[in-house]
Amino acid sequence: GVHESHQTTIYRIIAAILHLGNVAIQAERDGDACSVPSEDEHLTNFCSLLGVEQSQMQHWLCHRK
């Protein structure tokens, strides 16, 4: 009973969440900081599925404010 356009959007969001779970976040400075490699394939897929900038997503995954 879900319209086809809504199904596509739901699948896109689910796929993005699954890719986000596979992003390799690397700890730095004894666990006080972290980074995400810019060549991470899963981050690239996540950003393209949701239409967000990869550089911004890299930054905000590792910073609280």
Beta strands, then each sheet from edge to edge (+ up, - down):
strand 1: 26-28
strand 2: 33-35
sheet 1: 1+ 2-
end
